[in-house]
Amino acid sequence: MTEIEKQYARAFGTPAGRAVLEHMRKITLERTLGPNATDNELRWAESNRAFVRQIEQMISRGKAGS
């Protein structure tokens, strides 16, 4: 575990951090695009989802080492 993983866990472990992460989940992971979504829209959405998942992984690793 690295120091940055601990920092993610600390930052998103606060009430404000949890609220921000929940908002990020709602606008990325829980968002669906309709059947008329363009290739660019799908790629943009997936890159945002991957970013939020990366943050969640960093938090998880940071908590594991606490």
C-alpha positions as CSV (number, residue, x, y, z in Angstrom):
1,M,0.0,0.0,0.0
2,T,1.2,3.5,-0.8
3,E,0.8,6.7,1.1
4,I,-1.5,8.1,-1.6
5,E,-3.9,5.2,-1.0
6,K,-4.1,6.2,2.6
7,Q,-4.7,9.8,1.6
8,Y,-7.7,8.7,-0.6
9,A,-9.1,6.7,2.3
10,R,-8.7,9.8,4.6
11,A,-10.1,12.3,2.1
12,F,-13.2,10.2,1.2
13,G,-13.7,8.9,4.7
14,T,-15.0,12.2,5.9
15,P,-18.8,13.1,5.7
16,A,-18.0,15.6,2.9
17,G,-15.8,13.1,1.0
18,R,-18.5,10.4,1.2
19,A,-21.1,12.8,-0.1
20,V,-18.9,13.8,-3.0
21,L,-18.2,10.1,-3.8
22,E,-21.9,9.3,-3.7
23,H,-22.6,12.2,-6.1
24,M,-19.8,11.0,-8.4
25,R,-21.4,7.5,-8.4
26,K,-24.8,8.8,-9.3
27,I,-23.6,10.9,-12.2
28,T,-21.3,8.2,-13.6
29,L,-21.8,4.6,-12.5
30,E,-25.6,4.8,-12.0
31,R,-26.2,6.9,-15.1
32,T,-27.5,5.2,-18.2
33,L,-27.4,6.4,-21.8
34,G,-30.2,5.8,-24.2
35,P,-30.0,3.7,-27.3
36,N,-29.3,6.8,-29.4
37,A,-26.1,7.6,-27.5
38,T,-23.2,8.2,-29.9
39,D,-19.9,6.4,-29.7
40,N,-18.2,9.5,-28.2
41,E,-20.9,9.7,-25.5
42,L,-20.4,6.1,-24.6
43,R,-16.6,6.4,-24.5
44,W,-16.9,9.6,-22.4
45,A,-19.3,7.9,-19.9
46,E,-17.1,4.8,-19.6
47,S,-14.0,6.8,-19.0
48,N,-15.8,8.6,-16.2
49,R,-17.0,5.3,-14.7
50,A,-13.5,3.9,-14.8
51,F,-12.2,7.0,-13.0
52,V,-14.7,6.6,-10.2
53,R,-13.9,2.9,-9.9
54,Q,-10.2,3.8,-9.6
55,I,-11.0,6.2,-6.8
56,E,-13.0,3.5,-5.0
57,Q,-10.2,1.0,-5.4
58,M,-7.7,3.5,-4.0
59,I,-10.0,4.1,-1.0
60,S,-10.4,0.3,-0.5
61,R,-6.6,-0.3,-0.5
62,G,-6.1,2.7,1.8
63,K,-8.6,1.3,4.3
64,A,-7.1,-2.2,4.2
65,G,-3.8,-0.8,5.3
66,S,-5.1,1.4,8.1
